[in-house]
Amino acid sequence: MERHLRQAVVIVHGMGEQRPLETLNEFIGAALGADRGGKRLFYSRPDQVVDSYESRRYLAPAAHNDAGEIRAQTEFFEYHWAHLMQDNRLDDLWPAFRRMLLAPPWYVPAGLRVLWAIFWALLIASVLLFLSLRPDLALDLGQITLVDILKAVVGGGLSAILLTYVLTRWLPSWLTSSFVDVIRYLDTSPRSYEVRRDIRAGIIDLLQGLHADGRYQRIVIIAHSLGSYIAYDAISYLWGQMDKQHAGPVRPDVDKPEQGDQPSGLADLEAAASALTRGSDVTAYQDTQRRLWLGMRAQGNPWLITDFLSFGSPMYMADRIYTRNRKKFDNRVLLRELPTCPPQHELSEKNNVNGQKLWFSWNNRGRRVLYHAAPFAVVRWTNMWFPAHFGFFGDWFGGPLGPLFGNGILDRPLLANGWKARIPAYAHALYYHFQGDEQRDSVTIRLREAMGLAASAWLKPTLAAPLPDPRSALRPEVT
């Protein structure tokens, strides 16, 4: 019986008190263009992949119009994690907030610099006010004594505490609670260990279920806000479990690093990655990523994730929140703990079989396979955000990811959605709210382009992809 081509789209919601299916319901209208007849046709079905009784999958049948295919059959899933992020406290925010306040302005994330400047202006004004309470001083610097300086320091400290209290309660609760979500997920202290583990385990279970189901030829992951961190972690951890798998005869006699059969597209990908610089044509690089993914599938690797789309991602400030500073961030990248796009090269020079600046494969029992920190050799990463104009009008939490996570990321600032996309901070919540805006550079059109749901033509060869040989994932010395 002929297999039916299907693809899965997984939505990972962002920070805040999200309800089950809330993000998926907002997303579906933006994701689906009108079918023949002008309607967006999809069905709600029980979710057979995870054991959540709140979960559903939305099935959008294959659709065509006069211009050709609109989409292959697509099923949409939501990974809901908000219920796991409970017992947040406002004081969880204080360590990161303090670091940001004491940082120089060029170190503060671009979207938060105006808030940083407002806070310091208020703090300085309060200190001056404190000093002016002494009538005979009249702010004459020549009359200021050590006691006055101590009073100013104490007064400034009290003012900072008071301003912090007022600010965290003046800002909308959804905003402060969202900040806490980000800080807690990125916090490696014992208090946050369990919630981080549970959130990661949940999304990995979902993705493993989709891979094991056998019905899908492709998976696209779309993540908003803090969800982009969660999705990134899931891709990184899951890849480490699947990168060594392939089909074909196991050949333990082929043990030299320069030997082994290469997947189609590997040499082209290594050449394209080695030539990438900031400002390169990333769409051309993404074409080579897709060719290598198809080559891996033809080799029997079961990896189905082709695309990762992040919206309003706070990952642009990862070096300041996650690792505290850029030096520590870069060190974790060099240790291959934080995968980049393109990946860092595999460390052994013996594995540089194509003679490139960057190389990503090693010989595993007769097949060359991508190494454990190279998921973004094949997963195409597109990042979009509403820029914060003048550091204030727009999304404070989103920004370009290429400077931290690699020149292979297609960074797309969204400039065509009008005044709503410039609402300070609140623009962060509006990425799926422009369903009727289909002008060329709107977020809706960019979303559909990046998903590429009209995928039947290039996905059909994967219907005949072989199953991996279980022995291929074993260490070479194990028989």
C-alpha positions, 0 to 999 in steps of 0.5 A: 500500500502506498504511504501517505505523505504527512508533516508535523508542526510543533508549536512551543508557546512562550512565557506567561500564564498560557492555557492549553491550546491558546497559542495553537488556536492563535497560531493556526489562522496565521499559519494556514493560507486560504484554501480554494474557496477562501476558507482555512480548513482544518480539523481538531483530532485527539492527540495520540502522541502524548498522554495529556488529556488537554492536548489536541492535534489539528489536521489540515488536509493537503490543499491546492489552488490554481497556482499549485500546492498550498500544503502537504497534509499537515498536523499541528501539535502544541507543546504546553509547559506553563503548568510546570512553571509554578511557584514563581516568586518575584525575588527570583527576578532580583539577581538578574535585575541587579546584574543588569542595573550594574552593567554599562549601557552597551552591555544591556540588551538593546530592548531593555536599555530605555528601562535601564536609563529610566531607572538610573535617571530616577535613582540619581534624581532621588539621591539628589533629592535626598541631599537637598533635604539639608537646607544649608547644603544647597548642593554646594559640592564644597560643603559635602562631608563624608557623612553627607556621602554616606547618607547619599549612599544609604539613601541611594540604596533605599531609593533603589530598593523602593524603585525596584519594588515600585517598578516590578509592581507598576509594570503589568503582572504578565510582564513581570511574571514573564521575566520570572519565567525566563530567569527560572528556566535559565537558572541552574540552581537547585530550586529550578532544577526540577522544573527545567528537567520536567519541561525538557523531558516533556518536549523530548517525549513529544518529539520522540513520539512523533519520530517513532509514530512512523506516519511523518516524513518531516517535523517543523518546530515553531517557538515563541519567546522562552519557548525558543530556549526550550525548543533549542534544548530539545533539538540539541538533546534529541540530536545527541540520541539519534545522530549516529543511526544509519542503514546499510551493512555495518562494516567494523573493518572500516575504522580509518577516520578518512574512510566511510560513505558520506551522506549526499550533500555533506561536502557541499554543506561543509564548503558552504558553512566554511564560507559563511560570514555575517551578511552572507546569503543565508538562504543559499546556505539553507538550501545546502542544509536541506540537501544534506538532510535528504542525504542523511534520510537516504542513508537511513538516519531517522531524524525528521526535524528540518526547520526551527522558527523562533519568534521574539526570542530572548536568546539574543541576550543569552550571554548576559542572562544564561552564562552571565557574560560573553566570555563564558558563553563563548567558552561553552560554545567551544566546549560544544555544550551550546550548538551553533548554526553552522556547528563548530567544527568536529575537533579531530583534524583526521575527520576533516575528510573534505579539506574545509575550514569547518567539518562535522562528520566522523566514521561510524562503522562504515558510515560518516555521520554528523557529530553530537553537536551538529544538529544545525548542520541539517536543521534550518534556523529562521529567527524573526522579531519586531525591532524595538525602535529607539530601544523602546517601541517594539518587542523588548525581548526579541533580537538577532541571534546570529551574533551569538548562535552563528551566521547560518541563522536567517535573522529577519527583523519584521518591519511591515506590521504597522503601529501594533508591532511597535507597542512597547513590550506588548508587541512581544505577544502579537506575532500570531495576531496579524492573520489578515495582514498579507502584505509582502513582508508581514509576519504572517507571510514570512511565517508561511515562507519559512514553514514551507508547507508545500513540500510534497515534491522534495519530501517524496523521496523520503517515503522510501528512506530505509530504516536504520540498523540498530547496530549502527548506533553502537560504539565501534568496539561493541559487536 
